[in-house]
Amino acid sequence: MIRKSGEDELDSGCGYHQALETAIALKQSARNDHARIYLPLKDRSLRIFPHPYRLRGGDEAGWKSFGYTGPPDLPGQ
């Protein structure tokens, strides 16, 4: 959030936590035949990682810099 003075406002991270928990729940639901996942998650050890292309900075550097012949395929396509 930007204040009128132009300085960044400190964030507690609550919004990021909720977004991450929602993303993990969506992935778990898809993995379990789209079963309902209740929040907050009981298993706090679950993690989510980006595609290796993004993890290595592909969005910034471009796919050619990683030796891809084109944009990476998504699973299931």
N, CA, C and O atoms as CSV, one atom per row, in Angstrom:
chain,resi,resn,atom,element,x,y,z
A,1,MET,N,N,0.850,-1.174,0.000
A,1,MET,CA,C,0.000,0.000,0.000
A,1,MET,C,C,0.895,1.236,0.000
A,1,MET,O,O,1.921,1.254,0.680
A,2,ILE,N,N,0.527,2.251,-0.740
A,2,ILE,CA,C,1.289,3.493,-0.815
A,2,ILE,C,C,0.525,4.583,-0.072
A,2,ILE,O,O,-0.661,4.811,-0.315
A,3,ARG,N,N,1.220,5.239,0.823
A,3,ARG,CA,C,0.610,6.371,1.520
A,3,ARG,C,C,0.667,7.606,0.628
A,3,ARG,O,O,1.374,7.621,-0.380
A,4,LYS,N,N,-0.065,8.617,0.997
A,4,LYS,CA,C,-0.068,9.846,0.203
A,4,LYS,C,C,1.313,10.492,0.167
A,4,LYS,O,O,1.637,11.224,-0.767
A,5,SER,N,N,2.126,10.216,1.190
A,5,SER,CA,C,3.468,10.793,1.217
A,5,SER,C,C,4.404,10.097,0.235
A,5,SER,O,O,5.512,10.573,-0.010
A,6,GLY,N,N,3.958,8.962,-0.334
A,6,GLY,CA,C,4.778,8.238,-1.293
A,6,GLY,C,C,5.622,7.144,-0.672
A,6,GLY,O,O,6.300,6.409,-1.391
A,7,GLU,N,N,5.597,7.017,0.651
A,7,GLU,CA,C,6.388,5.982,1.319
A,7,GLU,C,C,5.604,4.675,1.352
A,7,GLU,O,O,4.377,4.671,1.442
A,8,ASP,N,N,6.333,3.571,1.277
A,8,ASP,CA,C,5.696,2.262,1.397
A,8,ASP,C,C,5.233,2.047,2.830
A,8,ASP,O,O,5.940,2.367,3.785
A,9,GLU,N,N,4.037,1.503,2.958
A,9,GLU,CA,C,3.513,1.186,4.281
A,9,GLU,C,C,3.943,-0.227,4.639
A,9,GLU,O,O,3.910,-1.122,3.795
A,10,LEU,N,N,4.341,-0.428,5.870
A,10,LEU,CA,C,4.741,-1.756,6.311
A,10,LEU,C,C,3.535,-2.679,6.319
A,10,LEU,O,O,2.425,-2.269,6.660
A,11,ASP,N,N,3.763,-3.923,5.944
A,11,ASP,CA,C,2.696,-4.913,5.854
A,11,ASP,C,C,3.004,-6.043,6.824
A,11,ASP,O,O,4.152,-6.472,6.939
A,12,SER,N,N,1.991,-6.520,7.516
A,12,SER,CA,C,2.185,-7.615,8.462
A,12,SER,C,C,2.369,-8.948,7.749
A,12,SER,O,O,2.817,-9.916,8.365
A,13,GLY,N,N,2.033,-9.017,6.475
A,13,GLY,CA,C,2.146,-10.263,5.726
A,13,GLY,C,C,0.885,-11.104,5.790
A,13,GLY,O,O,0.839,-12.187,5.207
A,14,CYS,N,N,-0.134,-10.631,6.480
A,14,CYS,CA,C,-1.378,-11.396,6.635
A,14,CYS,C,C,-2.025,-11.679,5.280
A,14,CYS,O,O,-2.488,-12.794,5.039
A,15,GLY,N,N,-2.059,-10.696,4.406
A,15,GLY,CA,C,-2.656,-10.886,3.084
A,15,GLY,C,C,-1.901,-11.913,2.266
A,15,GLY,O,O,-2.508,-12.723,1.564
A,16,TYR,N,N,-0.562,-11.885,2.352
A,16,TYR,CA,C,0.253,-12.859,1.632
A,16,TYR,C,C,0.034,-14.261,2.190
A,16,TYR,O,O,-0.031,-15.236,1.441
A,17,HIS,N,N,-0.077,-14.349,3.495
A,17,HIS,CA,C,-0.320,-15.644,4.149
A,17,HIS,C,C,-1.642,-16.241,3.671
A,17,HIS,O,O,-1.713,-17.426,3.348
A,18,GLN,N,N,-2.674,-15.427,3.627
A,18,GLN,CA,C,-3.980,-15.910,3.198
A,18,GLN,C,C,-3.971,-16.304,1.727
A,18,GLN,O,O,-4.591,-17.299,1.352
A,19,ALA,N,N,-3.278,-15.538,0.890
A,19,ALA,CA,C,-3.193,-15.870,-0.534
A,19,ALA,C,C,-2.438,-17.174,-0.744
A,19,ALA,O,O,-2.839,-17.997,-1.566
A,20,LEU,N,N,-1.352,-17.370,-0.011
A,20,LEU,CA,C,-0.576,-18.600,-0.119
A,20,LEU,C,C,-1.392,-19.794,0.358
A,20,LEU,O,O,-1.381,-20.848,-0.278
A,21,GLU,N,N,-2.091,-19.638,1.461
A,21,GLU,CA,C,-2.920,-20.724,1.982
A,21,GLU,C,C,-4.033,-21.081,0.990
A,21,GLU,O,O,-4.354,-22.257,0.819
A,22,THR,N,N,-4.615,-20.085,0.344
A,22,THR,CA,C,-5.648,-20.329,-0.663
A,22,THR,C,C,-5.070,-21.070,-1.864
A,22,THR,O,O,-5.696,-21.998,-2.377
A,23,ALA,N,N,-3.880,-20.670,-2.318
A,23,ALA,CA,C,-3.234,-21.342,-3.452
A,23,ALA,C,C,-2.930,-22.799,-3.118
A,23,ALA,O,O,-3.132,-23.678,-3.956
A,24,ILE,N,N,-2.449,-23.064,-1.914
A,24,ILE,CA,C,-2.162,-24.440,-1.493
A,24,ILE,C,C,-3.454,-25.242,-1.436
A,24,ILE,O,O,-3.482,-26.398,-1.859
A,25,ALA,N,N,-4.522,-24.646,-0.920
A,25,ALA,CA,C,-5.811,-25.341,-0.832
A,25,ALA,C,C,-6.349,-25.673,-2.223
A,25,ALA,O,O,-6.892,-26.757,-2.432
A,26,LEU,N,N,-6.204,-24.753,-3.172
A,26,LEU,CA,C,-6.660,-25.019,-4.540
A,26,LEU,C,C,-5.896,-26.185,-5.157
A,26,LEU,O,O,-6.480,-27.034,-5.829
A,27,LYS,N,N,-4.595,-26.217,-4.926
A,27,LYS,CA,C,-3.783,-27.311,-5.468
A,27,LYS,C,C,-4.166,-28.638,-4.816
A,27,LYS,O,O,-4.261,-29.655,-5.504
A,28,GLN,N,N,-4.388,-28.645,-3.507
A,28,GLN,CA,C,-4.786,-29.866,-2.810
A,28,GLN,C,C,-6.152,-30.342,-3.288
A,28,GLN,O,O,-6.371,-31.543,-3.448
A,29,SER,N,N,-7.059,-29.418,-3.515
A,29,SER,CA,C,-8.386,-29.772,-4.003
A,29,SER,C,C,-8.297,-30.420,-5.382
A,29,SER,O,O,-8.939,-31.440,-5.633
A,30,ALA,N,N,-7.507,-29.832,-6.271
A,30,ALA,CA,C,-7.346,-30.393,-7.616
A,30,ALA,C,C,-6.712,-31.774,-7.564
A,30,ALA,O,O,-7.065,-32.658,-8.345
A,31,ARG,N,N,-5.783,-31.955,-6.651
A,31,ARG,CA,C,-5.092,-33.236,-6.507
A,31,ARG,C,C,-6.030,-34.316,-5.970
A,31,ARG,O,O,-5.809,-35.502,-6.216
A,32,ASN,N,N,-7.070,-33.923,-5.243
A,32,ASN,CA,C,-8.005,-34.864,-4.615
A,32,ASN,C,C,-9.373,-34.829,-5.287
A,32,ASN,O,O,-10.400,-34.817,-4.609
A,33,ASP,N,N,-9.388,-34.813,-6.618
A,33,ASP,CA,C,-10.628,-34.847,-7.396
A,33,ASP,C,C,-11.560,-33.688,-7.029
A,33,ASP,O,O,-12.778,-33.851,-6.958
A,34,HIS,N,N,-10.975,-32.543,-6.802
A,34,HIS,CA,C,-11.704,-31.298,-6.511
A,34,HIS,C,C,-12.551,-31.381,-5.239
A,34,HIS,O,O,-13.641,-30.816,-5.156
A,35,ALA,N,N,-12.019,-32.098,-4.261
A,35,ALA,CA,C,-12.693,-32.186,-2.963
A,35,ALA,C,C,-12.626,-30.833,-2.256
A,35,ALA,O,O,-11.720,-30.036,-2.498
A,36,ARG,N,N,-13.583,-30.594,-1.395
A,36,ARG,CA,C,-13.616,-29.351,-0.629
A,36,ARG,C,C,-12.476,-29.352,0.388
A,36,ARG,O,O,-12.251,-30.344,1.083
A,37,ILE,N,N,-11.770,-28.245,0.467
A,37,ILE,CA,C,-10.676,-28.077,1.419
A,37,ILE,C,C,-11.078,-26.946,2.359
A,37,ILE,O,O,-11.404,-25.843,1.920
A,38,TYR,N,N,-11.051,-27.229,3.633
A,38,TYR,CA,C,-11.456,-26.226,4.619
A,38,TYR,C,C,-10.249,-25.423,5.092
A,38,TYR,O,O,-9.160,-25.955,5.311
A,39,LEU,N,N,-10.482,-24.137,5.238
A,39,LEU,CA,C,-9.455,-23.232,5.737
A,39,LEU,C,C,-9.814,-22.791,7.139
A,39,LEU,O,O,-10.998,-22.657,7.447
A,40,PRO,N,N,-8.843,-22.561,7.997
A,40,PRO,CA,C,-7.410,-22.651,7.753
A,40,PRO,C,C,-6.967,-24.109,7.611
A,40,PRO,O,O,-7.587,-25.015,8.170
A,41,LEU,N,N,-5.892,-24.320,6.859
A,41,LEU,CA,C,-5.375,-25.660,6.638
A,41,LEU,C,C,-4.892,-26.266,7.951
A,41,LEU,O,O,-4.251,-25.593,8.758
A,42,LYS,N,N,-5.203,-27.529,8.154
A,42,LYS,CA,C,-4.747,-28.216,9.366
A,42,LYS,C,C,-3.275,-28.592,9.257
A,42,LYS,O,O,-2.525,-28.493,10.228
A,43,ASP,N,N,-2.867,-29.030,8.053
A,43,ASP,CA,C,-1.480,-29.436,7.837
A,43,ASP,C,C,-0.662,-28.208,7.454
A,43,ASP,O,O,-0.728,-27.746,6.315
A,44,ARG,N,N,0.101,-27.684,8.393
A,44,ARG,CA,C,0.874,-26.467,8.163
A,44,ARG,C,C,2.202,-26.742,7.460
A,44,ARG,O,O,2.963,-25.812,7.193
A,45,SER,N,N,2.489,-28.019,7.155
A,45,SER,CA,C,3.758,-28.352,6.503
A,45,SER,C,C,3.647,-28.338,4.978
A,45,SER,O,O,4.659,-28.490,4.294
A,46,LEU,N,N,2.437,-28.157,4.429
A,46,LEU,CA,C,2.260,-28.165,2.977
A,46,LEU,C,C,2.983,-26.983,2.345
A,46,LEU,O,O,3.032,-25.888,2.905
A,47,ARG,N,N,3.543,-27.233,1.165
A,47,ARG,CA,C,4.273,-26.184,0.453
A,47,ARG,C,C,3.835,-26.149,-0.999
A,47,ARG,O,O,3.241,-27.098,-1.509
A,48,ILE,N,N,4.136,-25.052,-1.647
A,48,ILE,CA,C,3.850,-24.908,-3.067
A,48,ILE,C,C,5.057,-24.213,-3.699
A,48,ILE,O,O,5.590,-23.245,-3.154
A,49,PHE,N,N,5.475,-24.722,-4.851
A,49,PHE,CA,C,6.634,-24.169,-5.543
A,49,PHE,C,C,6.248,-23.811,-6.971
A,49,PHE,O,O,5.401,-24.475,-7.567
A,50,PRO,N,N,6.858,-22.771,-7.525
A,50,PRO,CA,C,6.565,-22.411,-8.913
A,50,PRO,C,C,7.208,-23.397,-9.887
A,50,PRO,O,O,8.078,-24.178,-9.502
A,51,HIS,N,N,6.784,-23.358,-11.130
A,51,HIS,CA,C,7.395,-24.141,-12.202
A,51,HIS,C,C,8.887,-23.790,-12.244
A,51,HIS,O,O,9.243,-22.628,-12.054
A,52,PRO,N,N,9.765,-24.770,-12.490
A,52,PRO,CA,C,11.208,-24.479,-12.536
A,52,PRO,C,C,11.562,-23.307,-13.455
A,52,PRO,O,O,12.505,-22.563,-13.183
A,53,TYR,N,N,10.813,-23.146,-14.531
A,53,TYR,CA,C,11.031,-22.024,-15.444
A,53,TYR,C,C,10.917,-20.691,-14.709
A,53,TYR,O,O,11.759,-19.809,-14.878
A,54,ARG,N,N,9.895,-20.552,-13.909
A,54,ARG,CA,C,9.706,-19.310,-13.147
A,54,ARG,C,C,10.686,-19.222,-11.988
A,54,ARG,O,O,11.184,-18.141,-11.671
A,55,LEU,N,N,10.964,-20.356,-11.357
A,55,LEU,CA,C,11.866,-20.384,-10.214
A,55,LEU,C,C,13.254,-19.886,-10.607
A,55,LEU,O,O,13.940,-19.257,-9.802
A,56,ARG,N,N,13.667,-20.168,-11.845
A,56,ARG,CA,C,14.992,-19.759,-12.337
A,56,ARG,C,C,14.986,-18.381,-12.992
A,56,ARG,O,O,16.000,-17.956,-13.546
A,57,GLY,N,N,13.869,-17.688,-12.936
A,57,GLY,CA,C,13.809,-16.332,-13.474
A,57,GLY,C,C,13.419,-16.245,-14.927
A,57,GLY,O,O,13.711,-15.244,-15.582
A,58,GLY,N,N,12.765,-17.269,-15.454
A,58,GLY,CA,C,12.385,-17.297,-16.861
A,58,GLY,C,C,11.482,-16.161,-17.280
A,58,GLY,O,O,11.531,-15.720,-18.428
A,59,ASP,N,N,10.657,-15.681,-16.366
A,59,ASP,CA,C,9.777,-14.564,-16.707
A,59,ASP,C,C,10.592,-13.313,-17.027
A,59,ASP,O,O,10.193,-12.493,-17.854
A,60,GLU,N,N,11.733,-13.180,-16.366
A,60,GLU,CA,C,12.587,-12.012,-16.569
A,60,GLU,C,C,13.584,-12.229,-17.706
A,60,GLU,O,O,13.773,-11.352,-18.548
A,61,ALA,N,N,14.224,-13.406,-17.726
A,61,ALA,CA,C,15.315,-13.663,-18.669
A,61,ALA,C,C,14.831,-14.180,-20.018
A,61,ALA,O,O,15.516,-14.007,-21.026
A,62,GLY,N,N,13.672,-14.805,-20.052
A,62,GLY,CA,C,13.164,-15.378,-21.294
A,62,GLY,C,C,13.546,-16.838,-21.430
A,62,GLY,O,O,14.552,-17.279,-20.875
A,63,TRP,N,N,12.745,-17.583,-22.164
A,63,TRP,CA,C,12.926,-19.029,-22.234
A,63,TRP,C,C,14.177,-19.444,-22.976
A,63,TRP,O,O,14.712,-20.517,-22.698
A,64,LYS,N,N,14.668,-18.641,-23.910
A,64,LYS,CA,C,15.879,-19.006,-24.653
A,64,LYS,C,C,17.101,-19.074,-23.738
A,64,LYS,O,O,18.006,-19.873,-23.978
A,65,SER,N,N,17.139,-18.250,-22.702
A,65,SER,CA,C,18.293,-18.231,-21.805
A,65,SER,C,C,18.414,-19.506,-20.978
A,65,SER,O,O,19.463,-19.750,-20.382
A,66,PHE,N,N,17.358,-20.327,-20.929
A,66,PHE,CA,C,17.384,-21.577,-20.176
A,66,PHE,C,C,17.482,-22.796,-21.077
A,66,PHE,O,O,17.403,-23.930,-20.604
A,67,GLY,N,N,17.653,-22.569,-22.371
A,67,GLY,CA,C,17.792,-23.682,-23.291
A,67,GLY,C,C,16.478,-24.266,-23.773
A,67,GLY,O,O,16.473,-25.313,-24.420
A,68,TYR,N,N,15.369,-23.616,-23.476
A,68,TYR,CA,C,14.079,-24.074,-23.984
A,68,TYR,C,C,13.965,-23.699,-25.458
A,68,TYR,O,O,14.494,-22.670,-25.879
A,69,THR,N,N,13.282,-24.521,-26.239
A,69,THR,CA,C,13.037,-24.188,-27.640
A,69,THR,C,C,11.758,-23.373,-27.801
A,69,THR,O,O,11.459,-22.883,-28.890
A,70,GLY,N,N,11.024,-23.234,-26.737
A,70,GLY,CA,C,9.798,-22.457,-26.716
A,70,GLY,C,C,9.323,-22.362,-25.281
A,70,GLY,O,O,9.950,-22.929,-24.386
A,71,PRO,N,N,8.246,-21.668,-25.045
A,71,PRO,CA,C,7.712,-21.598,-23.689
A,71,PRO,C,C,7.457,-23.002,-23.145
A,71,PRO,O,O,7.084,-23.895,-23.907
A,72,PRO,N,N,7.650,-23.216,-21.840
A,72,PRO,CA,C,7.480,-24.557,-21.277
A,72,PRO,C,C,6.028,-25.021,-21.353
A,72,PRO,O,O,5.096,-24.226,-21.236
A,73,ASP,N,N,5.863,-26.325,-21.553
A,73,ASP,CA,C,4.525,-26.917,-21.558
A,73,ASP,C,C,4.004,-27.007,-20.136
A,73,ASP,O,O,4.768,-27.225,-19.196
A,74,LEU,N,N,2.714,-26.839,-19.989
A,74,LEU,CA,C,2.082,-27.000,-18.690
A,74,LEU,C,C,1.644,-28.442,-18.524
A,74,LEU,O,O,1.232,-29.073,-19.497
A,75,PRO,N,N,1.725,-28.980,-17.311
A,75,PRO,CA,C,1.271,-30.353,-17.096
A,75,PRO,C,C,-0.190,-30.510,-17.504
A,75,PRO,O,O,-1.014,-29.635,-17.237
A,76,GLY,N,N,-0.503,-31.625,-18.150
A,76,GLY,CA,C,-1.878,-31.908,-18.534
A,76,GLY,C,C,-2.278,-31.331,-19.874
A,76,GLY,O,O,-3.435,-31.458,-20.274
A,77,GLN,N,N,-1.355,-30.701,-20.578
A,77,GLN,CA,C,-1.703,-30.129,-21.889
A,77,GLN,C,C,-0.994,-30.865,-22.989
A,77,GLN,O,O,-1.159,-30.531,-24.162
